[in-house]
């Protein structure tokens, strides 16, 4: 499916995934120490499934950025 977004916007989405991933790793690392690693991993997988489900229906640029935040 082609969203017809510019290469610059596509690159910014990919770059944002990396930036948000760094923040998420610190948050979930601390959460894993507090709530247990199995529960933290379960939460991560649930969030991942929701994000990937959302990505299937993304038709606009803002929807891709929301995917970045959730993912």
N, C-alpha and C positions, 0 to 999 in steps of 0.2 A: 504494500500500500504506500502510495506516495503522498506525503503531506504537503509537498511543494513549499518547504521552508528553505531559506537560504543556507548555504554552507556555513556561513558565520554563525547563524542561530543553531544549527546542528552541532557545531563544534562547541558552542557555549553550553549546550545541554550536556554534552559528554564531559566537558571540564567541570561543570557543576556537580556531576555525579561523583567525581573524584574528591572534590572539596567537601561535599556533604558526607561522604564516606569516612573521611578523617574524623569529623565531629562525631559521627555515629559510633565509630570504634571506641572513642574515649567514653562516651555515654554508656554504651552497652558493656564495656569492660568494667566500669564502676558498678553498674547494675548487677553484673554477674557476681561480683564480690559480695554484694548485699543480699540478693535474692536467690542466689544459687545459679550455677552454670547451666544446669539442665533447663530450668525455667527461663533463663535469659535466652538460651538457644531456641527454645520453643517460641518465645515471643518474636525473635528475629525471623524465624521461618514463617510465622503467621503474617507478619508485616510484609515479608517478601512475596508471599502468595497474593496478598491484597494488591501490592504494587504491580506485580506482573499481570494480574487480572485487569487493573486499571489501564495499563499500557496497551492492552489489546483494543481498547475503545478510544484511545487518544486520537483526536482528529484536529486539534489545534495546538499551537505552541504552548499556551498556558497549561494545557493538560500534560504536556511533557515535563514542564517544570514542576508540576504537582507530583508527577511520578518521581522526579529527582528527590524531592523532599521526603516522600514516603519511603522510597527505596533506600 
